[in-house]
């Protein structure tokens, strides 16, 4: 390790370990209960759910609730594969434009009524009909959905889509009769699903309580109830698991040792589905030059960032998906840290030392984001690239990004909820993406990957990652681990997608 690398790395590490004073957890939860045979667990979620109506959809905080309360045609397993849920099988025509799904015939909604194909059709059509739905963008390829009979549903798509079964995991099935009778607003207040847990109560800003559904087709959950409490602050979640106020909570990697040292909570972690990346506005200014962008990417020591700021709880990455996500390519060589290559590319670019703004959020979904940005700025300075750090709160950063106002370098992330490259390809690389570059080759490859499956699809996606690496449109940095504080009396399996799926969780008695 060079002397200059030591200098910036130690400074970044010192900043990373300067942890703020922990605050008290605001939940009303408690330690897991098993008195009288009841088993109750309190889970801290990072956001208060905006709503519980899956037709409309809401924040990430609502997703865990949705997957516990409702069924979908298929589901994503912990390894990223698509497995059966409400549907027992599916098949398509040769070009992936027509898909047939066979439903189970033993699924009951929480009101005791049976699920049929009509409920599936209604759920998909209602998403498209609901003007406030956040789920419509997942169904832009759907031309029609029809009930062939009570247990068979047919989808017709406008374009080949080999991963359509994976896409259906984003749409929850609601009982048509109940939804039409009460309306969207009332359904939001007392949702009726068919999932392993049924809705019990919702106190906004405080908790959502769900209880086990004994007639669930996959068998009743082991827990009697789960109390989901919104705890947005990282430090408050740490305090919660340390004190036993909450039983399960996501914690920042910087505080793993603090949780372990208390001895009151276990720490479990898994590689996550997130990729943190450095974006470039290639439309104007010095970063319009590909050689300068390559210089930036070569100059970043990803391994050192992982080892120091993230304490080894991540994996350096040069692809726009994590290794836990379908579409990660083992054939793509990782981009190596190479200061000499960076300096050579810098000369090729004709860069004259202009200051380049570097925008990032001080809080939000990239833990240690400010420290990461400072480290990158130090690394770029070592090869002669001048950046001006512009950190803002996450809300302000999001507004600027939505208005296409990120003007130079910027720190971003992508966490595909369905553990597949299709989402980042669509939102970062397709012709419809509101990104900061245009590349006709990549846009066509994004279309092509939808029309093939399995290894053939991975080959196309690998080409996209290679073209991106050659042109440095987006510079992937690392994929972090997801860490959780866990009450030692609770058994629960963490997932790469960060969801709290509670059907198989249990409390030791």
N, C-alpha and C positions, 0 to 999 in steps of 0.2 A: 504494500500500500504506500502510495506516495506521501510525502510530507504535506503537500497541499490537501490531499484527500483527508488525511488525519485531522487537519485544522478545521475544515468545514464539518466533518462528521462529528467530531467531539462537540462542536458548538451546537449542532442540531440536536444531538442526544441530550445535552444539558437542558435545552429548551423543552424537549419532549417530556423529560421526567419532572419538570416543574409543575406538578399537579395542583389544581385549585382545591381549596378546602371543600370537603364533601358536604353536601346539603342533605336535609332530611327528606325521606321519601314521603310523597303526599298521598299515598294510597291508603285504603282502609283494609288492606288485606292482612294476612297473618300466616303463621306456619301451617304446613299441611295438616289437615284434620282427618282423623280416622275414628273419632269417638262415636260410639253407637253404630259402627259399621260404615259410616259415611266417610268418603274420601274426597277431600276438596283441596285444590291447588290454586295458588295465586300466581298469575303470569303478568309480568310488566311488559306492556307494548309501548313502542316509542312514540306513537301518535294516538290521539283520541280519534276514534273512527268518525268520519264525516257523516256517514249513514250506514245502515245495515241492509239496505235494499240492493241486492246484487244486480238488478236490472239497470240501475243507475250507476252503481259502482262508486268507489270512494278512495280514500287514502290507503297507503300501505298498511296502516294500522287496522284497516277493516278486512284485509285479505285473510289473515289468520282466522278471524271470526267466520268469514264466509266459507272457508274450506272445512270448518267444523260444523257449521249449521246446514250446509247445502251439499248436494251431490252435483257432479258434472258428468258428462258422458264418459270421459276418461280422466286419468290423473297422472301427475308426474311423480315417479318414484324417486327415492333419495339418490339413485345413481343417474338420474336424468332421463331414464327410459319412460315411455308412455305405457301405462298399464290400464286394465279394465276398471271401470267404476260402475256407473249406471248402465253402460253398454258392455256386453259380453264379447262382442267382436265387431269388426268393421272391415270393409273392403272398398276398392275403388275401380273405376274403369282404367283402361290402359294409359290415358294421359292425365290421370289424377284430377279430372274436372267433375266427376260424379262420385259421391261417397255414400255408401249404405251402412247404417249402424243398426245392430240388433240389441234391443233393450232387455234387461232382466224383467221378469214378470212378478217379482216378489218385493218390489220397493214400495214402502208406505211413507206418505208424508206425515208430519207430526200431528196432523189433525185426524189421522186414521185413514184417509183416502189413498187410493192406489195411484202410482205414477203410470202414465201411459205416454205414447208417442205424441199425443195432442199437447201434453204439458211441455214436452221438449220443443215442439214447433212454436208454441206460444212464447216460450222463454226467449228463443232466438229472435222471433219476429218483434217481440215487445222491446227488445234492446234497440232494434232499428227504428221502431215507432216512437220511442221515448225521446223527446227533444233534449232532455238534460242528461242522457246516458253518456257516461264516459267509456262505455264498452263498444260503441259503434265502430271505432277504428279497427277493432279486431275482426270485423265482419265485412270489410270493404270488398272482399273477393266473393262473397256469397250472393248468388242470384236468387236462389229460392231454397226453402226447406219445406218438406211435406211429410205427412204421416202416411206411409204405405199401408200400414194396419196398426193395431194397438202396440205392437212391439218392434216396429221397423220404421226408421226415419231415413229420408234421402235428402242429401244436400247437393245442389247444383252450383258450381262455381264458375266465375267468369274467366278464370285463368288456371292453368295447372298449378296444383298446390300439394306437393307430396307430404307435407307436414300438417295437413288439415286436422287429423286426430289430435295432435298436440295443441292446435289452436282452440279446439273445443273445450279444453280444460279451463279456459278463461271465462266461460259462460256457465253460470249456475242455473239449475232447473228449479223453477217455482211452480206451485200448484195453480193452474189457470183459474179454477173456480174461486179460490180464496182471493187471488190477486184482483180479479175482475170485480168481486163483490165489495172489497174494502177500499181498493184504489192504492195508488203508489205511495201516497203520504202515510196512510194508516199502516200499510204493510211495512214501511220503514220502522214504525214504532213497535210493531209486534210481528216480526218476520216468521213465516212458516216454511220450513224446509223439509228435507228428508235425510239430513246428515246424521252423524253419530251423536250429536248433541242438539238439544232443542233450546230455543230462546226462553230465558227466565225473566231477566230485567235489564234495564239500561238507564243508568244515571249519568247523564252527559258530564264528561270531565272527571268522572269518578270510577265507574266500573261498568262492565257488561258481564252478566252472569249467565252461564249456560249450564244445563243439566243433562245427564245422559238420557239417550233415547233407547229404551229397552227393546223396541221392535226394529232396530236398525238391521238391515239385511246382512250386514257383515258381522253381526254380533254386537252386543251392547259394549260401550266403553268400560274400562276398568275403574275409571274415576266416576264419582257421583256428580260432581260439579266442578267447573273451572271459573275462576273470577279473573277476567282480563282487566287490568288497571292501566290507564295511560300514564307513563312516566317519561316525559320527553328528555329530561336532562341525563346525560351519561353518569354524572357523579351521583345523582339521586338513585339511579338503578343500582349502582355499586353499593351504596349505603343500604339499599333495600335488601339485597341478598346477604350482605354482611350481618345485618341485624335480624334477618329472618322475616322481615315485613313482606317480602315477596319470595317465592320459591324458585322462579325461573326468570332470568333477565339477560338480555344482551349487554355485554360490557365491553368497553374499549380495550384493545390489546395492551395499552400503556398501563392499565390497572389490573392486569391479570395477577401479578405478584402480590398486589395489595389485598386482593380477594383471597388468594391462597394463604397468605400469612395470617389471616384472622382465624383460620381453622374452622370457621362456622359454615363455610360453603365450599363446594367443589367447583372446579372450573373444567368445562368441556369445550372443545373447539373442533371445527371442521374447516377445510378449505371452502371458501365462499364462492358465489357465482359472480362476484364483482370484479370489474377491471377498472383501475384508475388510470387515466390517460392524460397526455398533454396534447391539447388541440392547437391548431394553427389557423389563423385567418389568412388564407392564401389569396384573397381577393384584392388586397391592397397592401402597400407598404413593403418593407424588405422581405417579409415572409412569403411574398408571391414567388420568390425564387426557391426552387426545389433544393438546390445545393445548400442554401442556408438552413432549410428545414432539416436536411440530412445532418448538417453539422450539429444542430441542436440535439438531435436524437443520439448521435454518436457520443456527445459530450456528457450524457446523463449516465451516471453509475448507478444502475438500478439495484444491483446486489448490495452496494453499500447503504443505500436508502433502506432496504429491507433489513439489513443486519443491525443498523444503528437506530434509526427513528422508530422502526416497527419491531425491534427486538427479535427479528427472525420470524415473526408471525405473518409471513406473506411469501409469495413466490414472484420473483422477477418475471416479467411477461412481455412478449413482443407481438401478441395477438390481441384482437379486440374481444375475445372471450376467454374466460378462465378455463383451466383444465377440467373443471367439473361440468362444463357446458358442452352440449352436442355441437360440433363444429370446430372444436379445438384440434389443431393439426399437429401431429407428431413429426411431420415431414418438414415443417418450416424451421430453419435454423434461427435460433434466437439472435437478436441484434446485440453484438458485444460492445461494451464500453471501450472506446478507442479515441483518446484525445488527439493522436496524430492524424487519424482519419478525419476527425472533426475540424482540425486546423486546415487540412488540405481542402476540405469542402468549403470552408470559410473563404479561403483564397479564391477558389473557383467561383464563388457567388459574387465576389466583388463587394462584399459587405464593408461599409465604411465606418462602423462603430455607432450607428444610429441607436438611440434608446428604443427598446421594444417594450410596450406595456405587457405585464403578466398579471392577469386577473384570476382571482380564486375566492372561494367562500371561506370565511373564518369559522363557520360552524356548518352543521348539516350532515350529509351522508358520507363524507370523506374524513374519517378520523385522522387527526394530526395534519389536516390539510395545510394549515399555515406553516408548520414545520417542514412539510414536504416541499412547499413552494420556496421557502428560504433555502433549503438544501439545493434545489435545482438551480436557483439563481446563483448560488455560490459556485456550482459546477460549471455553469455557462460562463461565468466571469473568468474562470481559469483558462478558457480557450479564447477569450476575447469577445464574448457576446454580452452586450449590455442590456439588462432588463430592469424595468421599474416595477416593483411589487405594488399591486393594487388589490388589497384584501378588503372585502365587504361582507356584511351579513348575508346568509344564504338567501333570504327573501329578495334582497336587492340584486344579488347575483342572478337569480332565476329570472327576474324581470328583464334585466339587461340581455340575458341569453335569449329569452323568448322574442325580444325585439330585434334580434340579430345584431346586437351591439357589442359583441366581444371583438376587440380591435386588433389584438396581437396574439400572444400566447394565452392560454387559459387552461385551468385544471378542471377536468371533468371525470365522470364515471358512468358506467353502464352496468346494470344488474338485471339481466333478463329473467323475468319471473317464471318463464316456462323452460328455463335451462336449455335454451337452444339459440344458435347464432342468428336465427331468423329475425329476432327483434332488433339487435344492434345493426344488422345489415339493412333493415328497413329504415330505421330512424337515423342512422349515421351515413349510409352509403347509397341508398336507392335514389332514383330520379325524383321521388316525392320528398326526400329528406331536406330539411332546412339547414343544411350544413354550410361550411365555409370553403367548399371546393367543388369542382365539377370534374368528373372523369367518366367519359362515355364507356370505356372498357369495363370499369367496375360496375357501372349501372346495368350493363347487359349481363354481366356475370351474376348480379343479384337476381335478375329475372331468371336466368338459366338454372340457378340452384333450386328454385322452387319446382322445376319440372322433372327433377331426378331425385333418386332416393339413395340412402345408405352410403356405400363407399363412393359411388359416382357423385353424390352431392358433396361429400367431404372433399373430393378432388377439386370441385368448382370453388368451394369456399376457401380452400387452401390457396387457390390462385388469387382470390380477392385479397387475402392477407399479404401475399407476396407483392402484389401491385401496390398496395398501401405502404408496405415497408420500403419499396424502391423510391416512392415519391414522397414519403413522410407526410401524408395528409393528416394523419393522426398518429401520435407516438404513444403506444401502450407502455405503461410503466410497471405495474405489478398487480397481482391478485391477492388480496388480504385473506387471512383466516377470519372466521366468525367465531367469537368467543362468548361463552355464556356462564354466568354464575348459577349454580344449581344447588338447591337444598339436598343434602346427602340422603335424605329419606325419600326423595323423589327419583323415579326412573323415567327418563325421557330421552329420545334420540334427536339431536340437532340435525338440521337439514342445510344443504348449501344455499337454498333460496331464502333462508332466514325466517320461514314461516313456523308458527307454533301449532303443529298438528298433534292433537292431544288424544286421539282415539286409543293408542296403545300405551299412553303414560300411566303410571301407577304410583302409589304410596306404599312404602314398606310398613307392614303392621307388626 
